[in-house]
């Protein structure tokens, strides 16, 4: 019922053949097949049957949902996408409680979010597809906190709120926020004009931000929330300009986990391998949306390579007085100079 580019009209059959899946016991291959087809099916798939024939899947999905609900053929329910365990070790379930919900899928607001994404630099097609997918399904999201939502504003430059501010909470009126964030008129406030101007100047120094770097698992929540919230609160020229999403960090080809002991902090890595070898292993670990893999053998090998490099440098410096000087005079000199010039031009 759905045509997906690269997979055709029978995506499940094709991907099972491509991955040589033999049975339901091929769990890893089946998970990969799901990953390959579900996201692309939503972002690029087109309906080829039924009432919504010809529409993209991301357009047809909410229409089919509303149709089934209207007919009484379906009911709404919620469940975790996969098994979720709390920090206490308990399995999590979805609970419907009396709380506020933010309606992220509201039509006019969603149009602003889509416009913001269209003008953003996501640095990879996979990241953009992830945002488009999330904007397609994200709707009401619970907004509930019993503690933690405390803002420390202008605490004399102390971000931890350990010093007394010259501004009282009740002085932060809507007019003050409009002036600082939204280019509103100067407010009638007990806050001095000089301090108000400083607040506005500091905000404009940081906004709009050019890039935010976060893990790929935050696309379906916090990063998309960030797009929505910025478009709701700020004028367009202060909207985000770029998100660069990265994969997770593995340790020796296994997921980092405190519970299993497969874990290293940055400080521990530097103490074990030195800062230079740690940088070397991190650079070799990978980039982009793929999970990076920090390998101890790579870090240890880097120590040996860097040690040899230092020894060679010391030998060259010690023999500097005996080296030939002057402008390039041999064929080898000219070849070397040319290679350096090419490298400089390319970089």
PAKOLKE-5555 format. One record per residue (C-alpha): x, y, z; residue in three letters; residue number from 0. Coordinates in steps of 0.001 Angstrom, whole numbers. Example, Ala and Ser with C-alpha at 12.3 -4.5 7.8 and 13.67 -1.06 7.14 Angstrom:
BEGIN
NODE,12300,-4500,7800,ALA,0
NODE,13670,-1060,7140,SER,1
This chain:
BEGIN
NODE,0,0,0,UNK,0
NODE,3087,2251,187,UNK,1
NODE,5768,2933,-2401,UNK,2
NODE,9163,3812,-938,UNK,3
NODE,11994,5038,-3174,UNK,4
NODE,14809,2427,-3327,UNK,5
NODE,12486,-233,-1856,UNK,6
NODE,9510,-176,-4242,UNK,7
NODE,5962,-1334,-3417,UNK,8
NODE,7036,-4281,-1247,UNK,9
NODE,9654,-2788,1041,UNK,10
NODE,9555,-5604,3622,UNK,11
NODE,10164,-8287,996,UNK,12
NODE,12981,-6357,-684,UNK,13
NODE,14862,-5453,2477,UNK,14
NODE,14579,-9022,3787,UNK,15
NODE,16100,-10290,545,UNK,16
NODE,18814,-7617,544,UNK,17
NODE,19814,-8401,4129,UNK,18
NODE,19384,-12160,3610,UNK,19
NODE,16974,-12489,6534,UNK,20
NODE,15980,-16132,6937,UNK,21
NODE,13655,-16116,9959,UNK,22
NODE,12308,-14153,12909,UNK,23
NODE,15400,-15252,14839,UNK,24
NODE,17606,-12852,12843,UNK,25
NODE,16914,-10134,15403,UNK,26
NODE,19793,-7805,14530,UNK,27
NODE,19039,-7912,10814,UNK,28
NODE,15323,-7382,11461,UNK,29
NODE,16091,-4343,13603,UNK,30
NODE,18251,-2956,10787,UNK,31
NODE,15474,-3656,8268,UNK,32
NODE,13023,-1723,10433,UNK,33
NODE,15438,1177,10755,UNK,34
NODE,15982,1287,6988,UNK,35
NODE,12303,1219,6005,UNK,36
NODE,10341,2980,8744,UNK,37
NODE,11989,6396,8604,UNK,38
NODE,12299,6477,4817,UNK,39
NODE,8753,5155,4481,UNK,40
NODE,7455,8040,6563,UNK,41
NODE,9540,10837,5023,UNK,42
NODE,9569,9692,1363,UNK,43
NODE,6847,7028,1106,UNK,44
NODE,3719,7578,-1027,UNK,45
NODE,336,5872,-557,UNK,46
NODE,-628,3738,-3577,UNK,47
NODE,-3972,2379,-2335,UNK,48
NODE,-7140,3477,-596,UNK,49
NODE,-8790,6834,-80,UNK,50
NODE,-5500,8712,271,UNK,51
NODE,-3817,7241,-2815,UNK,52
NODE,-1069,9560,-4101,UNK,53
NODE,-477,11375,-820,UNK,54
NODE,2821,11217,1057,UNK,55
NODE,2712,8974,4102,UNK,56
NODE,3468,11830,6499,UNK,57
NODE,408,13659,5134,UNK,58
NODE,-1878,10629,5049,UNK,59
NODE,-1047,9308,8533,UNK,60
NODE,-2925,11975,10558,UNK,61
NODE,-5829,11912,8074,UNK,62
NODE,-6236,8151,8447,UNK,63
NODE,-5991,8483,12216,UNK,64
NODE,-8721,11131,12356,UNK,65
NODE,-10914,9114,9983,UNK,66
NODE,-10708,5965,12115,UNK,67
NODE,-11373,7925,15301,UNK,68
NODE,-14335,9692,13683,UNK,69
NODE,-15839,6393,12584,UNK,70
NODE,-15391,4906,16034,UNK,71
NODE,-13109,2251,14551,UNK,72
NODE,-10143,3177,16737,UNK,73
NODE,-9248,4521,20180,UNK,74
NODE,-6237,6506,21284,UNK,75
NODE,-3714,4907,23614,UNK,76
NODE,-56,5463,24424,UNK,77
NODE,2846,3140,25104,UNK,78
NODE,6638,3469,25154,UNK,79
NODE,8326,2964,21791,UNK,80
NODE,10466,285,23412,UNK,81
NODE,11179,-1079,26882,UNK,82
NODE,12129,1799,29190,UNK,83
NODE,13840,1264,32535,UNK,84
NODE,14036,3921,35231,UNK,85
NODE,17215,4734,37161,UNK,86
NODE,15777,2736,40045,UNK,87
NODE,15661,-358,37812,UNK,88
NODE,11876,-410,37401,UNK,89
NODE,10119,-849,34059,UNK,90
NODE,8306,2313,32968,UNK,91
NODE,4713,2502,31717,UNK,92
NODE,2679,5387,30281,UNK,93
NODE,518,7106,32906,UNK,94
NODE,-2327,9499,32091,UNK,95
NODE,-2266,12134,34826,UNK,96
NODE,-3776,15549,35391,UNK,97
NODE,-1064,17759,33930,UNK,98
NODE,-349,20401,31348,UNK,99
NODE,363,19416,27740,UNK,100
NODE,2170,21526,25164,UNK,101
NODE,378,21169,21835,UNK,102
NODE,3430,21075,19574,UNK,103
NODE,1468,19817,16567,UNK,104
NODE,-822,22879,16353,UNK,105
NODE,-1137,23766,12653,UNK,106
NODE,16,27410,12639,UNK,107
NODE,2833,26731,15094,UNK,108
NODE,3942,23698,13108,UNK,109
NODE,4187,25810,9935,UNK,110
NODE,6623,28133,11729,UNK,111
NODE,8667,25161,12938,UNK,112
NODE,8814,23711,9412,UNK,113
NODE,9897,27098,8035,UNK,114
NODE,12617,27331,10691,UNK,115
NODE,13924,23860,9795,UNK,116
NODE,13931,24654,6067,UNK,117
NODE,16328,27554,6694,UNK,118
NODE,18559,25656,9133,UNK,119
NODE,21859,23943,8441,UNK,120
NODE,21592,20355,9708,UNK,121
NODE,24959,19279,8234,UNK,122
NODE,23566,15914,7052,UNK,123
NODE,20507,14577,5224,UNK,124
NODE,19978,11962,7944,UNK,125
NODE,19619,14671,10585,UNK,126
NODE,17176,16644,8452,UNK,127
NODE,15090,13533,7785,UNK,128
NODE,14979,12888,11524,UNK,129
NODE,13640,16373,12213,UNK,130
NODE,11085,16130,9391,UNK,131
NODE,9912,12775,10750,UNK,132
NODE,9543,14179,14276,UNK,133
NODE,7681,17269,13072,UNK,134
NODE,5319,14885,11303,UNK,135
NODE,4209,12982,14406,UNK,136
NODE,4984,15232,17387,UNK,137
NODE,1822,16465,19041,UNK,138
NODE,902,16926,22673,UNK,139
NODE,3821,16568,25049,UNK,140
NODE,3529,16457,28800,UNK,141
NODE,4888,19499,30600,UNK,142
NODE,5226,18545,34249,UNK,143
NODE,7852,19426,36808,UNK,144
NODE,7632,19347,40575,UNK,145
NODE,11027,21008,41000,UNK,146
NODE,13962,22331,39057,UNK,147
NODE,12404,25130,36976,UNK,148
NODE,14196,28008,38680,UNK,149
NODE,15889,30724,36639,UNK,150
NODE,18842,32626,38098,UNK,151
NODE,18876,35847,36095,UNK,152
NODE,21844,38199,36222,UNK,153
NODE,23263,36868,39495,UNK,154
NODE,26089,39359,39260,UNK,155
NODE,27723,37116,36667,UNK,156
NODE,27443,33997,38869,UNK,157
NODE,25590,31328,36900,UNK,158
NODE,24996,29212,40044,UNK,159
NODE,22878,31840,41777,UNK,160
NODE,25204,32081,44763,UNK,161
NODE,25137,35873,44804,UNK,162
NODE,22215,38236,45303,UNK,163
NODE,20904,39816,42127,UNK,164
NODE,20142,43500,41780,UNK,165
NODE,16924,42465,40014,UNK,166
NODE,13882,41174,41880,UNK,167
NODE,11770,38404,40297,UNK,168
NODE,8644,40573,40289,UNK,169
NODE,10495,43203,38237,UNK,170
NODE,10809,40767,35324,UNK,171
NODE,7467,41725,33806,UNK,172
NODE,6152,40800,30365,UNK,173
NODE,7192,44249,29134,UNK,174
NODE,10792,43643,30259,UNK,175
NODE,10934,40247,28528,UNK,176
NODE,9458,41774,25354,UNK,177
NODE,12112,44494,25410,UNK,178
NODE,15022,42103,25957,UNK,179
NODE,13983,39224,23673,UNK,180
NODE,11572,40635,21095,UNK,181
NODE,12786,44179,20315,UNK,182
NODE,9825,45667,22198,UNK,183
NODE,9632,49275,23416,UNK,184
NODE,11539,50376,26509,UNK,185
NODE,9502,49242,29525,UNK,186
NODE,8338,51326,32460,UNK,187
NODE,10428,49505,35038,UNK,188
NODE,12348,49940,38283,UNK,189
NODE,15306,48305,36545,UNK,190
NODE,17739,51000,35441,UNK,191
NODE,17896,51791,31688,UNK,192
NODE,21612,50972,31710,UNK,193
NODE,20994,47501,33122,UNK,194
NODE,18104,46867,30733,UNK,195
NODE,20349,47862,27847,UNK,196
NODE,23075,45515,29115,UNK,197
NODE,20563,42641,29310,UNK,198
NODE,19423,43257,25747,UNK,199
NODE,23000,43620,24492,UNK,200
NODE,24006,40316,26083,UNK,201
NODE,21045,38509,24565,UNK,202
NODE,21833,39876,21106,UNK,203
NODE,25459,38786,21504,UNK,204
NODE,24367,35154,21705,UNK,205
NODE,21321,35195,19431,UNK,206
NODE,20585,33891,16936,UNK,207
NODE,22848,30949,17709,UNK,208
NODE,24621,29518,14652,UNK,209
NODE,24961,25941,15836,UNK,210
NODE,23906,23650,18660,UNK,211
NODE,25674,20290,18926,UNK,212
NODE,23731,17432,20539,UNK,213
NODE,23232,13675,20408,UNK,214
NODE,21042,12168,17694,UNK,215
NODE,18659,10721,20308,UNK,216
NODE,17538,14272,21166,UNK,217
NODE,16104,14955,17697,UNK,218
NODE,12781,13363,18640,UNK,219
NODE,12401,15479,21768,UNK,220
NODE,14547,18336,23069,UNK,221
NODE,15957,19570,19747,UNK,222
NODE,12548,19653,18054,UNK,223
NODE,11115,21287,21186,UNK,224
NODE,13850,23903,20811,UNK,225
NODE,12712,24698,17257,UNK,226
NODE,9090,24990,18343,UNK,227
NODE,9840,27074,21447,UNK,228
NODE,12111,29517,19634,UNK,229
NODE,9544,30102,16883,UNK,230
NODE,6831,30690,19491,UNK,231
NODE,8779,33153,21619,UNK,232
NODE,11164,35001,19327,UNK,233
NODE,10996,36964,16065,UNK,234
NODE,12226,35138,12974,UNK,235
NODE,15657,36782,12889,UNK,236
NODE,16417,35148,16267,UNK,237
NODE,15415,31605,15239,UNK,238
NODE,18069,28826,15386,UNK,239
NODE,20381,28606,12389,UNK,240
NODE,21868,25153,12786,UNK,241
NODE,21873,21852,14663,UNK,242
NODE,24683,19352,14272,UNK,243
NODE,23788,15927,15643,UNK,244
NODE,26307,13243,16485,UNK,245
NODE,26127,9581,17362,UNK,246
NODE,26814,8030,20734,UNK,247
NODE,30260,7159,22080,UNK,248
NODE,31146,3504,22459,UNK,249
NODE,34093,2139,24383,UNK,250
NODE,36013,-732,22775,UNK,251
NODE,33032,-1477,20480,UNK,252
NODE,30610,-1718,23415,UNK,253
NODE,28054,778,24717,UNK,254
NODE,29353,2952,27533,UNK,255
NODE,27516,2013,30728,UNK,256
NODE,28266,2710,34378,UNK,257
NODE,26268,-358,35414,UNK,258
NODE,28559,-2705,33435,UNK,259
NODE,31758,-856,34272,UNK,260
NODE,32467,-73,30609,UNK,261
NODE,32864,3628,31272,UNK,262
NODE,35537,6339,31177,UNK,263
NODE,35336,10026,31966,UNK,264
NODE,37419,12475,29960,UNK,265
NODE,39636,13054,32997,UNK,266
NODE,40208,9312,33412,UNK,267
NODE,41107,8939,29726,UNK,268
NODE,43661,11747,29990,UNK,269
NODE,45161,10211,33126,UNK,270
NODE,45382,6782,31445,UNK,271
NODE,46586,7800,27979,UNK,272
NODE,47622,11504,28131,UNK,273
NODE,45710,14352,26532,UNK,274
NODE,47456,13995,23137,UNK,275
NODE,46770,10267,22824,UNK,276
NODE,43151,10831,23935,UNK,277
NODE,42706,13428,21184,UNK,278
NODE,44240,10998,18685,UNK,279
NODE,41857,8175,19666,UNK,280
NODE,38840,10497,19645,UNK,281
NODE,39734,11779,16171,UNK,282
NODE,40001,8162,14978,UNK,283
NODE,36741,7132,16712,UNK,284
NODE,34408,8393,13984,UNK,285
NODE,32239,11341,13067,UNK,286
NODE,28748,12298,11981,UNK,287
NODE,25585,10415,13002,UNK,288
NODE,27353,7063,13330,UNK,289
NODE,28308,5950,16827,UNK,290
NODE,31936,6808,17584,UNK,291
NODE,34133,4045,19008,UNK,292
NODE,36940,4976,21423,UNK,293
NODE,39407,2079,21372,UNK,294
NODE,42064,1652,24067,UNK,295
NODE,44472,-39,21614,UNK,296
NODE,44308,3037,19374,UNK,297
NODE,45122,5325,22310,UNK,298
NODE,48024,3115,23424,UNK,299
NODE,49357,2934,19855,UNK,300
NODE,49131,6717,19664,UNK,301
NODE,51395,7008,22697,UNK,302
NODE,54093,4998,20885,UNK,303
NODE,53676,6940,17634,UNK,304
NODE,53785,10298,19393,UNK,305
NODE,56851,9207,21402,UNK,306
NODE,58661,8236,18173,UNK,307
NODE,57589,11530,16585,UNK,308
NODE,59038,13500,19512,UNK,309
NODE,62279,11510,19344,UNK,310
NODE,62595,12222,15602,UNK,311
NODE,61958,15946,16167,UNK,312
NODE,64619,16064,18846,UNK,313
NODE,67130,14374,16497,UNK,314
NODE,66373,16860,13720,UNK,315
NODE,66672,19853,16050,UNK,316
NODE,69961,18519,17456,UNK,317
NODE,71379,18238,13915,UNK,318
NODE,70025,21606,12764,UNK,319
NODE,73448,23277,12666,UNK,320
NODE,74759,20653,10211,UNK,321
NODE,71808,20890,7795,UNK,322
NODE,72140,22574,4410,UNK,323
NODE,70665,26096,4220,UNK,324
NODE,69685,28609,1555,UNK,325
NODE,67007,28602,-1166,UNK,326
NODE,65849,25345,-2874,UNK,327
NODE,68627,24145,-5181,UNK,328
NODE,68037,20443,-5879,UNK,329
NODE,65251,18567,-7653,UNK,330
NODE,64128,17097,-4320,UNK,331
NODE,63925,20618,-2844,UNK,332
NODE,61611,21804,-5629,UNK,333
NODE,59413,18683,-5403,UNK,334
NODE,59053,19154,-1630,UNK,335
NODE,58243,22889,-1971,UNK,336
NODE,55653,22099,-4653,UNK,337
NODE,53937,19456,-2518,UNK,338
NODE,53769,21890,415,UNK,339
NODE,52250,24588,-1812,UNK,340
NODE,49621,22135,-3100,UNK,341
NODE,48728,21114,467,UNK,342
NODE,48411,24755,1558,UNK,343
NODE,46179,25569,-1414,UNK,344
NODE,43888,22583,-815,UNK,345
NODE,43446,23319,2888,UNK,346
